[in-house]
């Protein structure tokens, strides 16, 4: 894929990582369309660059409108080279206490909206035999964490979708990367997070310290969004970009620990794992033609 003057479509571009991705791409000479949620955000986004920054107001849960929005972007500005599915939010709450409606909304934004965006850009990318789809997942898409089960579920789903999609479109010249950030200094754990109310005291010893640490840590995370944005530019320019990429030392550490735990558990229970196959019946042996011929020769002698 050529360097410079590509067209990026970045969802959730009004703040956080999405805004950082957009700024980095613009500084690299790319053109960027960002999806935002309000007219104020649209004006603010387009102020980033007089000609190369455009914004469209879009809620990714409005699935029926996504295809027409993408078509209009391509009619006005040309082919979309890179889709960055960044729109999303975190839900915090003990699973038993969290209403199912909140799970549905979590998946509508974090999963269904991302898939709708992918489906809208794929026809053009497929016809051109080029393009890059980047899905922003999370380290929580590799290992479950207490108190954010709905969020983890949505990011696990997007990781799996990305992996399958990459195998479907690689031969068509389209690359797919699931980028799993750790803790970055954004509003994810602050004003952007949806929190379910507490009601069951049994969970207090497990959940209350987790919620407190997350709130205290908000705004002090180790991850730098500007450096995350530079990492995105690097994988877009890479001849063979990764299908899965961890961002942040904390993400690497957490996922490695999880993989080691899985390996130990798989090893411990491997006898049960291997016990579920059908038993192989011994095959009856038949006399070979050569042996039969030798018998007849001896009899004739």
C-alpha positions as CSV (number, residue, x, y, z in Angstrom):
1,X,0.0,0.0,0.0
2,X,1.4,3.4,-1.0
3,X,2.7,5.9,1.6
4,X,0.9,9.2,1.9
5,X,-2.5,10.4,0.5
6,X,-4.3,7.3,1.5
7,X,-7.9,7.7,2.7
8,X,-8.5,6.6,6.3
9,X,-12.0,6.1,7.8
10,X,-11.7,6.1,11.6
11,X,-14.8,5.5,13.7
12,X,-15.1,7.1,17.1
13,X,-12.6,9.9,16.1
14,X,-13.8,12.7,18.4
15,X,-11.4,11.8,21.3
16,X,-9.2,9.3,22.8
17,X,-7.3,6.8,20.6
18,X,-9.4,7.6,17.6
19,X,-8.5,11.3,17.7
20,X,-4.8,10.4,18.2
21,X,-5.0,8.0,15.2
22,X,-6.5,10.7,13.1
23,X,-3.9,13.4,14.0
24,X,-1.0,11.0,13.3
25,X,-2.4,10.1,9.9
26,X,-2.9,13.7,9.0
27,X,0.6,14.6,10.0
28,X,1.8,11.7,7.8
29,X,0.1,13.3,4.8
30,X,-2.9,11.1,4.7
31,X,-6.5,12.1,4.3
32,X,-8.9,11.2,7.2
33,X,-12.6,10.9,7.5
34,X,-13.6,10.5,11.2
35,X,-17.0,9.5,12.5
36,X,-18.3,11.7,15.3
37,X,-21.5,12.0,17.3
38,X,-22.4,15.7,17.2
39,X,-22.1,18.8,15.1
40,X,-19.7,20.4,17.7
41,X,-17.4,17.4,17.3
42,X,-17.6,17.6,13.5
43,X,-16.5,21.2,13.5
44,X,-13.7,20.5,16.0
45,X,-12.5,17.5,14.0
46,X,-12.4,19.3,10.7
47,X,-10.3,22.0,12.3
48,X,-7.4,19.6,12.4
49,X,-6.7,20.2,8.7
50,X,-8.2,22.6,6.2
51,X,-8.6,20.1,3.4
52,X,-7.5,16.6,4.5
53,X,-9.8,16.2,7.6
54,X,-13.5,15.5,7.1
55,X,-16.0,14.3,9.6
56,X,-19.4,12.6,9.3
57,X,-21.9,12.3,12.1
58,X,-22.7,8.7,12.6
59,X,-23.8,6.4,15.4
60,X,-22.4,2.9,14.5
61,X,-25.5,1.4,16.0
62,X,-27.5,2.8,13.1
63,X,-26.6,-0.2,11.0
64,X,-29.0,0.6,8.1
65,X,-27.3,4.0,7.5
66,X,-23.7,2.8,7.5
67,X,-23.6,1.5,3.9
68,X,-25.0,4.8,2.4
69,X,-22.6,6.9,4.5
70,X,-19.6,4.8,3.3
71,X,-20.8,5.0,-0.3
72,X,-21.1,8.8,0.0
73,X,-17.6,9.1,1.4
74,X,-16.2,7.2,-1.5
75,X,-18.2,9.1,-4.1
76,X,-17.0,12.4,-2.6
77,X,-13.4,11.6,-1.7
78,X,-12.4,8.3,-3.4
79,X,-11.7,4.8,-2.3
80,X,-11.2,4.0,1.4
81,X,-7.8,2.5,1.9
82,X,-7.8,1.9,5.6
83,X,-10.7,1.4,8.0
84,X,-10.0,1.8,11.7
85,X,-12.8,0.4,13.7
86,X,-12.2,2.4,16.9
87,X,-15.7,3.3,18.1
88,X,-16.5,1.6,21.4
89,X,-16.8,2.0,25.1
90,X,-16.3,0.0,28.3
91,X,-19.1,-1.4,30.5
92,X,-18.2,-2.1,34.1
93,X,-20.3,-4.3,36.4
94,X,-20.7,-7.7,38.0
95,X,-22.3,-10.0,35.5
96,X,-25.2,-11.1,37.8
97,X,-26.0,-7.5,38.6
98,X,-25.8,-6.1,35.0
99,X,-29.0,-6.0,32.9
100,X,-29.1,-7.8,29.6
101,X,-30.0,-4.6,27.9
102,X,-26.5,-3.3,28.7
103,X,-24.9,-6.4,27.2
104,X,-26.9,-5.9,24.0
105,X,-25.8,-2.3,23.8
106,X,-22.2,-3.2,24.4
107,X,-22.3,-5.7,21.5
108,X,-24.2,-3.3,19.3
109,X,-21.4,-0.7,19.5
110,X,-18.3,-2.8,20.0
111,X,-19.1,-5.7,17.7
112,X,-22.1,-5.2,15.4
113,X,-21.3,-1.7,14.5
114,X,-17.7,-2.7,13.7
115,X,-18.9,-5.6,11.5
116,X,-21.4,-3.3,9.7
117,X,-18.5,-0.9,8.9
118,X,-16.4,-3.8,7.6
119,X,-19.2,-5.1,5.4
120,X,-19.7,-1.6,3.9
121,X,-16.0,-1.1,2.9
122,X,-15.3,-4.7,1.8
123,X,-16.9,-4.5,-1.7
124,X,-14.7,-1.7,-2.7
125,X,-11.6,-3.2,-1.2
126,X,-12.3,-6.5,-2.8
127,X,-12.8,-5.0,-6.3
128,X,-9.5,-3.1,-5.9
129,X,-7.7,-6.1,-4.4
130,X,-6.3,-3.8,-1.7
131,X,-7.1,-2.3,1.7
132,X,-6.5,-2.7,5.4
133,X,-9.0,-3.2,8.1
134,X,-7.9,-2.4,11.7
135,X,-10.1,-3.5,14.5
136,X,-9.3,-1.9,17.9
137,X,-9.9,-4.6,20.4
138,X,-8.3,-4.8,23.9
139,X,-6.0,-6.9,26.1
140,X,-9.4,-7.8,27.6
141,X,-10.1,-9.6,24.3
142,X,-7.5,-12.1,25.2
143,X,-8.1,-12.7,28.9
144,X,-11.2,-12.2,31.1
145,X,-11.0,-9.6,33.8
146,X,-13.4,-9.4,36.8
147,X,-16.0,-6.6,36.6
148,X,-16.0,-6.1,32.9
149,X,-17.4,-9.4,31.6
150,X,-19.6,-7.7,28.9
151,X,-16.7,-5.7,27.6
152,X,-14.4,-8.7,27.6
153,X,-17.0,-10.7,25.7
154,X,-17.4,-8.0,23.0
155,X,-13.6,-7.8,22.5
156,X,-13.1,-11.5,22.5
157,X,-15.8,-11.6,19.7
158,X,-14.0,-8.9,17.7
159,X,-10.7,-10.7,18.0
160,X,-12.3,-13.9,16.7
161,X,-14.1,-12.1,13.9
162,X,-10.8,-10.4,12.9
163,X,-9.0,-13.7,12.8
164,X,-11.6,-15.4,10.6
165,X,-11.9,-12.4,8.3
166,X,-8.2,-12.2,7.8
167,X,-8.2,-15.8,6.4
168,X,-11.2,-15.0,4.1
169,X,-9.7,-11.9,2.5
170,X,-5.9,-12.3,2.5
171,X,-5.9,-13.9,-1.0
172,X,-7.9,-10.9,-2.2
173,X,-5.2,-8.4,-1.2
174,X,-6.9,-7.2,1.9
175,X,-5.2,-7.2,5.3
176,X,-6.9,-7.4,8.7
177,X,-5.2,-6.5,12.0
178,X,-6.8,-6.8,15.5
179,X,-5.0,-4.3,17.7
180,X,-5.3,-5.0,21.4
181,X,-4.3,-2.0,23.5
182,X,-3.5,-2.2,27.2
183,X,-4.2,0.8,29.5
184,X,-3.8,4.1,27.7
185,X,-4.4,7.6,29.0
186,X,-7.9,8.2,27.6
187,X,-11.4,8.6,29.0
188,X,-12.1,4.8,28.7
189,X,-12.2,4.3,32.5
190,X,-13.5,7.8,33.2
191,X,-16.5,9.6,31.7
192,X,-16.8,7.2,28.8
193,X,-17.4,4.1,30.9
194,X,-20.9,2.8,31.7
195,X,-21.2,1.4,35.2
196,X,-24.0,-0.8,36.4
197,X,-25.4,-0.3,39.9
198,X,-24.3,-2.5,42.7
199,X,-26.9,-4.7,44.6
200,X,-25.4,-8.0,45.8
201,X,-23.1,-7.7,48.8
202,X,-21.5,-11.1,48.1
203,X,-19.4,-9.6,45.3
204,X,-18.1,-6.6,47.4
205,X,-14.8,-8.2,48.4
206,X,-14.0,-9.1,44.8
207,X,-15.4,-6.2,42.9
208,X,-15.1,-3.1,45.1
209,X,-11.3,-3.0,45.1
210,X,-11.2,-3.5,41.3
211,X,-13.6,-0.6,40.7
212,X,-11.7,1.6,43.1
213,X,-8.3,0.9,41.5
214,X,-9.7,1.5,38.0
215,X,-11.2,4.9,39.0
216,X,-8.0,6.0,40.7
217,X,-5.9,4.8,37.8
218,X,-7.9,6.8,35.2
219,X,-5.8,9.6,33.8
220,X,-2.6,8.0,35.0
221,X,-2.3,5.0,32.7
222,X,1.1,4.2,31.3
223,X,0.1,4.1,27.7
224,X,0.6,7.1,25.5
225,X,-2.1,7.5,22.8
226,X,0.3,9.4,20.5
227,X,2.7,6.4,20.5
228,X,-0.2,4.1,19.9
229,X,-1.1,6.1,16.8
230,X,2.5,5.8,15.5
231,X,2.2,2.1,15.9
232,X,-0.9,2.0,13.7
233,X,0.9,3.9,11.0
234,X,3.8,1.4,11.2
235,X,1.5,-1.6,10.6
236,X,-0.3,0.0,7.8
237,X,3.1,0.6,6.0
238,X,4.3,-2.9,6.8
239,X,4.6,-5.3,3.8
240,X,3.3,-8.1,6.0
241,X,1.3,-6.6,8.8
242,X,0.3,-8.7,11.8
243,X,-3.1,-10.2,12.2
244,X,-2.9,-9.6,16.0
245,X,-0.9,-6.9,17.7
246,X,-0.6,-6.1,21.4
247,X,0.0,-2.5,22.4
248,X,1.5,-1.7,25.7
249,X,3.8,-3.5,28.1
250,X,0.9,-4.2,30.5
251,X,-1.0,-5.9,27.6
252,X,2.0,-8.1,26.8
253,X,2.5,-9.1,30.4
254,X,-1.2,-9.8,31.1
255,X,-1.7,-11.9,27.9
256,X,1.6,-13.8,28.5
257,X,0.5,-14.7,32.0
258,X,-2.9,-15.8,30.7
259,X,-1.3,-18.0,28.0
260,X,0.9,-19.7,30.7
261,X,-2.1,-20.3,32.9
262,X,-3.9,-21.9,29.9
263,X,-1.0,-24.1,29.0
264,X,-0.7,-25.4,32.6
265,X,-4.4,-26.1,32.7
266,X,-4.4,-27.8,29.3
267,X,-1.4,-29.9,30.4
268,X,-3.0,-30.9,33.7
269,X,-6.2,-32.1,32.0
270,X,-4.8,-33.5,28.8
271,X,-5.8,-37.1,29.8
272,X,-9.5,-35.9,29.8
273,X,-8.9,-34.0,26.6
274,X,-7.6,-37.1,24.9
275,X,-10.3,-39.4,26.3
276,X,-13.1,-38.3,24.1
277,X,-12.2,-39.9,20.8
278,X,-13.6,-43.1,19.4
279,X,-11.5,-46.2,20.2
280,X,-9.6,-47.4,17.2
281,X,-10.5,-51.0,16.4
282,X,-7.6,-53.2,15.4
283,X,-7.7,-54.0,11.6
284,X,-8.0,-57.6,10.6
285,X,-5.1,-58.7,8.4
286,X,-5.8,-60.6,5.2
287,X,-3.3,-62.9,3.4
288,X,-1.4,-61.0,0.8
289,X,-1.4,-62.1,-2.9
290,X,2.3,-62.9,-2.6
291,X,1.8,-65.2,0.3
292,X,-1.0,-66.9,-1.4
293,X,1.1,-67.5,-4.5
294,X,3.9,-69.0,-2.4
295,X,1.5,-71.4,-0.8
296,X,0.3,-72.6,-4.3
297,X,3.9,-73.0,-5.4
298,X,4.8,-75.2,-2.5
299,X,1.7,-77.3,-3.0
300,X,2.6,-77.9,-6.7
301,X,6.1,-78.9,-5.7
